[in-house]
């Protein structure tokens, strides 16, 4: 039941508050910097700011009176100020001595009021119209920036599902993240609650007089990211009935202490949106999803918006809820410091979203939509394929494409993608007729019968009179299609699925009725033809032919998660928590969703043996391959074609034609042979920035089952090619893992181990994948016979546990690594390990012990004459001083480090140290000095091509309101002029 709410308690902070409490501004700035740099923010940090806010207000007596008047009712607390410096303070951290954080206490709500003369229209009445708009540009960093929008959509569907079925809510989810799409949707549809989910940013130009501005990253017309300003976004909502906008994006609520107009939230509320919810700083993907889910749950319970926000904040602070989301990310501390970031700004805080006093209508459109696809069975959830949905959908919706054939291996989602496109077309008003040619599903006469039943009486009568005059399948198809086009007003879709069931080895259709309908539809050029097959039809080419690539590993994991949720799988089960098992599954079945469904179904049976099943997985695959008639297709190959097919299985992943040539030098015209394999759908082909990529389809590869018999020279050639790709084309973590697997397969174990340590393990730790490192990589590296590798693996094990906060295990591994380093006389490694041990004590706040270890490390560096290491250790000592707030000492250590680096010409440490000195100046509010240091660091990093620091500088410039590295280039020119 909705909560009872008292009259609000209004807080109107005095403008003198800032001047009287300068420390408050400093603490708020420090807190903001922690979020900007992705530091863990604890409740202790928030309490420090919130307690000072409470003391500065001096309102305890007034609040006590308001609490007595409210009794058992919820007491809304409203911050009422339009003073920029006051409005930008983190009021959601407000900390009461007895009640704690007011923004998540069950007896309060906390929001902000925007003073405005805006005249609001009446509160709308009827079903709550909700729009979930998500943006995921194609050029986002796949490992760091990709959002799990599928999980967010599922959580919103689950939260609103019952209310939608009851007719209380109507939910619209858009799979197109373009600004133009949002604009068109808001113009043509009425919504009350709009979620904008994606990446946001706040640019406060520290380097010019340009005003601060907030941006949201939309998908451009080409799929790449497009920054749209808050001012442009706010204009979209003028004249709409939108009552609340929820900005589920980083820094969407970030404000400037000088200009209230800069924030995206304030832009919207100024344009008349009654309520706006934004994120004050950078928010994690998981925190945003949890907040969105529980906000929806509270709203459909008809709770007031400020109550719903309060409840959702409390859920974000619940670590038990977060544990359900950590499976893929591996991050353990995402809930820390996130709960206070959502803030609510209202023109009228007590104004409801809608008037719930109406008679709801039962919602049945989803069930009707499924039935309209006849005997084609579609998945309950659609995972991934966002780019294809957008590009293919745009072509179909705009009439630029009338015929589309989707081909690919079995189980990779052809039917799902085509079905999703069919659903979208149906929502656009098209009549969709669907037919599956799969033997167990096909019944052409039943299909025609269903078509007849769907005709209006006048058209059914025409059909009945003329059908008897048709002498063949072509005339019959002509009659049906003409009538259907009239009834649908030229908006007709023919969705024919699984055509491989009726194709010959050359792709020719053997079903005369299907062939007749397709031929007539092509001739009429009016109906949209949506076809799927494992094999291409004759005379079909791009753009009418779309080859479907395998699902990504991320989509595979999300599909597994969807299957788990349907069966309510225990989170303690091995498959749920063991990333190694999941990757093994993905590798064995090539991301094939059908194979995963088989595994999942078997797993639920009594007496299921996971390992035994995995051992027999190839046999299960044979069943799928028999379904594809692989044996029959391979029988058409020549000896050379078969040889190339077998050689191609040496690669785990798609390769360019260069990679194909590398392992086919003994074959004549390998590219001609390859073309034949592609035509028979034995080899998949996909397009990339570097050209076409080729790979044996997963099921065909399993059927061949000859990888282990491939000669070593062939394996070594493949490994060398993957290394070349890593060093020259794709210096990414994904390609590094591919290269490592190639080394292992070529039985170059020592090279594989060293490559893993040099290129993979450290990077995985850097991006927070600690559990994956500990379970999949380090165990076997720690067993190496080579002591140097073993010591380094032990050190990385300690580092991973250290980052997880497991200090006991971290210490144990560090000590083992230290012992080996000392035993083999690796003084340099000993110094490094002592450095790492110091970090444990630093994390515990024992700075003196940490400093002691660093001094030991420094002594070793000095003893062995490792001046570079000495400079690095001094850098780390400065970090201890910085953590203690002793910026003067920190600066002293950095200056010593810089002097050493200048002496020995250690350009990298000069660059690193100069960069760090800039942050000391920033902390001391010496902005000009900070900028000068960062410009120097940029010039050095740019000269030596240090990608890591250039990336850090690029991010720093954007965080400070610049445009990236070009900002530092411009400043360098200004300083030199």
Buried (B, 14 or more C-beta within 10 A) or exposed (E): EEBEBBEBBBBBBBEEBBEEBEEBBBBBBBBBBBBBEEEEBEBEBBBBBBBBBBEBBEBEEEBEEBBEEBEEBBBBBBBBBEBBBBBBBBBBBBBBEEBBBBBBBEBBBBBBBBEEEBEEEEBBEBBBBBBBBBBBBBEBEBBEBBBBBBBBBBBBBEBBBEBBBBBBBBBBBBBBBBBEBBBEBBEEEEBBBBBBBBBBBBBBBBBEEEBBBBBBBBBBEEBEBBBBBBBBBBBBBEEBBBBBBBBBBBBBBBBBBEBBBBBBBBBBBBBBBBBBBBBBBBBBBBBBBBBBBBBBBBBBBBBBBBBBBBBBBBBBBBEEBBEEBBBBBBBBBBBBBBBBBBBBBBBBBBBBBBEBEEEBEEBEEEEEBBEBBBBBEBBEBBBBBBEBBBBBBBBBBEEEBBBBBBBBBBBBBBBBBBBBBBBBBBEEEBBBBBBBBBEEBBEBEEBBEBBBEBBEEEBBEBBEEBBEEBEEBBBBBBBBBBBBBBBBEEBBBBBBBBBBBBBEEEBEBEBBBBBBBBBBBBEBEBBBBBBBBBBBBEEBEEEBBBBBBBBBBBBBBBBBBBBBBEEEBEEEEEBBBBBBBBBBBBEBBBBBBBBBBBBBEBBEEEEEEBEEBBEEBBEBBBEBBEBBBBEEBBEEBEEBBBBBBBBBBBBBBBBBBEBBBBBBEEBEEBEEBBEBBBBBBBBBBBEEEEEBBBBBBBBBBBBBBEBEEBEEEBBBBBBBBBBBBBEEBBEBBBBBBBBBBBBBBBEBEEBBBBBBBEBBBBBBBEBBBBBBBBBBBBEBBBEBEEEBBBBBBBBBBBBBBBBBBBBEBBBBBBEBBBBBBBEBEBBBBBBBBBBBBBBBBBBEEEBEBBBBBBBBBBBBBBEBEBBBBBBBBBBBBBBBBBBBEBBEBBBBBBBBBBEBBBEBEBBBBBBBBBBBBBBBBBBEEBBEBBBBBBBBBBBBBBEEEBEEBBEBBBBBBBBBBBBBBEBBBBBBEEEEE
